[in-house]
Amino acid sequence: MVHAMKNSKLRIGLIGAGRWARMAHIHGWLRDPRCELVVLCDTKLDVARQAASEYGVSEFSDNWQNVTGRRDLDIIDICTPSQTHYQISKASIENGKHVLCEKPIAYDYTDTSYLANMARQKGLKTKLGFTFRYTPAMRYAKHLISSGFIGEPYIFNGYEQNSQFLDPNTPLRTSQVKTEKPGLNVSSLEGYGAPIIDISNWWMNTPYTAVIGTMRNFVPERAIRGLSGYHKVNIDDASIFMAEYQNGGIGSIQTSYVTIGNFPGVEARIYGKEGAIIVRTVLEFGIPEIIRTASPNKVEFKQIEIPPQFYPPDYVLGENMNHTWLSNLVSNFVDEIEVPTEKNEGNFEDGARVQEIINAVELSFEQRRWVNLPLPTKLECA
Ligand SMILES: NC(=O)c1ccc[n+]([C@@H]2O[C@H](COP(=O)([O-])OP(=O)(O)OC[C@H]3O[C@@H](n4cnc5c(N)ncnc54)[C@H](O)[C@@H]3O)[C@@H](O)[C@H]2O)c1
């Protein structure tokens, strides 16, 4: 890998210095000794300035076009609202940058695929903010699956419980409020379903061949960030779907804004011929995640220790879980960029596959039928 600046660290420009960037992304970059976070950019200059001063980043900007066009940066990290991801990612790739972008890249999977191809042709690495792939328990589970612990995978069950939006006074972000369709618009399935669908792809390691799903709205009027009063919000605040996989396996996924339980609320279960694994990434009584396993001879699920290699090298017990997970994500991305390798997990292509499944579940609900995957592709992309 030739760095933008000779004999230097990888240089990063981060775009969108809001809540999630401060809670998670910035900490990942600051922690990795192979990286230098060079510039923070936000359309609100004060936000960029304040974050730069708080985290000791030398430069700030309010112009993402200038940042993506800089020749002295290697990686662009995009933490802006979802509607802007496609445009900023496209410009970054066109300018020869590796890109980490929050999900989703686009609401239509073919647009995400288009950028994945563009990056691949240019020899650039991409990564989605699929945070839950990088939790120590999820990574250890994947390691066990790859080592043959469960044998042939039969069944995947995924849950995304999250009750923060049970209360209509908790404001939705504008990106969560879609209104294009007269019927239900996809929201929880996309925002909260994406991570667990990604885990299902990653763990089952076989393509989805068909889905059938349903969606509901339980809270018809809600507060929206930046607006006063309540608004009719015709979105899915819960969805459930069933899946069939190419290896003959089957699965189910539930995603929701209104199911009681603590955040982040991700639970993944996989059952195979030789063993079964449950990971709960749910902050409960101070513990952010647990992994439990069982086998045909020991059918009582038992909690197991996560080995230290699945944590950041300088991990401190009890540290903020978002810092741990983003540190793992950043470290994995830097490995993929620094070492000459084809490896690039959780990339835009994986993002396109997740979005395609979401689009298929939406179609299944609208047409009340099973929908086969892959979906027919659009001929032209933006
Ligand atoms: N992976 C996860 O677990 C996870 C968790 C939370 C949020 N997210 C995602 O992260 C993204 C950001 O969410 P957030 O909660 O931080 O939102 P936020 O509104 O707090 O922050 C977004 C920031 O981007 C800035 N911005 C908007 N357009 C811009 C542009 N064109 N150029 C530069 N700056 C721009 C805004 O001024 C704001 O400061 C969203 O896509 C969200 O879905 C992911």
Ligand as a Chemical Component Dictionary entry (heavy atoms), coordinates in Angstrom:
data_LIG
# 
_chem_comp.id                   LIG 
_chem_comp.type                 NON-POLYMER 
_chem_comp.pdbx_formal_charge   0 
_chem_comp.three_letter_code    LIG 
# 
loop_
_chem_comp_atom.comp_id 
_chem_comp_atom.atom_id 
_chem_comp_atom.alt_atom_id 
_chem_comp_atom.type_symbol 
_chem_comp_atom.charge 
_chem_comp_atom.model_Cartn_x 
_chem_comp_atom.model_Cartn_y 
_chem_comp_atom.model_Cartn_z 
_chem_comp_atom.pdbx_ordinal 
LIG N1  N1  N 0  -23.724 1.535  12.931 1  
LIG C1  C1  C 0  -24.396 1.968  13.971 2  
LIG O1  O1  O 0  -24.556 1.232  14.936 3  
LIG C2  C2  C 0  -24.930 3.379  13.973 4  
LIG C3  C3  C 0  -25.349 3.966  15.182 5  
LIG C4  C4  C 0  -25.822 5.289  15.148 6  
LIG C5  C5  C 0  -25.873 5.982  13.934 7  
LIG N2  N2  N 1  -25.489 5.366  12.784 8  
LIG C6  C6  C 0  -25.525 6.077  11.487 9  
LIG O2  O2  O 0  -24.558 7.132  11.523 10 
LIG C7  C7  C 0  -25.003 8.223  10.694 11 
LIG C8  C8  C 0  -24.940 9.515  11.494 12 
LIG O3  O3  O 0  -25.838 9.433  12.575 13 
LIG P1  P1  P 0  -25.769 10.469 13.811 14 
LIG O4  O4  O 0  -26.686 9.948  14.847 15 
LIG O5  O5  O -1 -24.363 10.747 14.168 16 
LIG O6  O6  O 0  -26.420 11.766 13.144 17 
LIG P2  P2  P 0  -26.138 13.281 13.560 18 
LIG O7  O7  O 0  -27.234 14.061 12.918 19 
LIG O8  O8  O 0  -25.909 13.408 15.028 20 
LIG O9  O9  O 0  -24.737 13.640 12.842 21 
LIG C9  C9  C 0  -24.617 13.793 11.462 22 
LIG C10 C10 C 0  -23.718 15.018 11.224 23 
LIG O10 O10 O 0  -23.477 15.115 9.813  24 
LIG C11 C11 C 0  -23.495 16.509 9.451  25 
LIG N3  N3  N 0  -23.749 16.574 8.007  26 
LIG C12 C12 C 0  -24.927 16.431 7.346  27 
LIG N4  N4  N 0  -24.708 16.482 6.004  28 
LIG C13 C13 C 0  -23.379 16.666 5.841  29 
LIG C14 C14 C 0  -22.544 16.789 4.687  30 
LIG N5  N5  N 0  -23.051 16.725 3.440  31 
LIG N6  N6  N 0  -21.215 16.997 4.867  32 
LIG C15 C15 C 0  -20.690 17.076 6.132  33 
LIG N7  N7  N 0  -21.439 16.954 7.250  34 
LIG C16 C16 C 0  -22.760 16.738 7.107  35 
LIG C17 C17 C 0  -24.570 17.110 10.329 36 
LIG O11 O11 O 0  -24.386 18.513 10.464 37 
LIG C18 C18 C 0  -24.366 16.341 11.639 38 
LIG O12 O12 O 0  -23.477 17.022 12.511 39 
LIG C19 C19 C 0  -26.411 7.843  10.217 40 
LIG O13 O13 O 0  -26.328 7.292  8.921  41 
LIG C20 C20 C 0  -26.834 6.776  11.206 42 
LIG O14 O14 O 0  -27.776 5.856  10.644 43 
LIG C21 C21 C 0  -25.004 4.089  12.797 44 
# 
loop_
_chem_comp_bond.comp_id 
_chem_comp_bond.atom_id_1 
_chem_comp_bond.atom_id_2 
_chem_comp_bond.value_order 
_chem_comp_bond.pdbx_ordinal 
LIG N1  C1  SING 1  
LIG C1  O1  DOUB 2  
LIG C1  C2  SING 3  
LIG C2  C3  SING 4  
LIG C2  C21 DOUB 5  
LIG C3  C4  DOUB 6  
LIG C4  C5  SING 7  
LIG C5  N2  DOUB 8  
LIG N2  C6  SING 9  
LIG N2  C21 SING 10 
LIG C6  O2  SING 11 
LIG C6  C20 SING 12 
LIG O2  C7  SING 13 
LIG C7  C8  SING 14 
LIG C7  C19 SING 15 
LIG C8  O3  SING 16 
LIG O3  P1  SING 17 
LIG P1  O4  DOUB 18 
LIG P1  O5  SING 19 
LIG P1  O6  SING 20 
LIG O6  P2  SING 21 
LIG P2  O7  DOUB 22 
LIG P2  O8  SING 23 
LIG P2  O9  SING 24 
LIG O9  C9  SING 25 
LIG C9  C10 SING 26 
LIG C10 O10 SING 27 
LIG C10 C18 SING 28 
LIG O10 C11 SING 29 
LIG C11 N3  SING 30 
LIG C11 C17 SING 31 
LIG N3  C12 SING 32 
LIG N3  C16 SING 33 
LIG C12 N4  DOUB 34 
LIG N4  C13 SING 35 
LIG C13 C14 SING 36 
LIG C13 C16 DOUB 37 
LIG C14 N5  SING 38 
LIG C14 N6  DOUB 39 
LIG N6  C15 SING 40 
LIG C15 N7  DOUB 41 
LIG N7  C16 SING 42 
LIG C17 O11 SING 43 
LIG C17 C18 SING 44 
LIG C18 O12 SING 45 
LIG C19 O13 SING 46 
LIG C19 C20 SING 47 
LIG C20 O14 SING 48 
# 
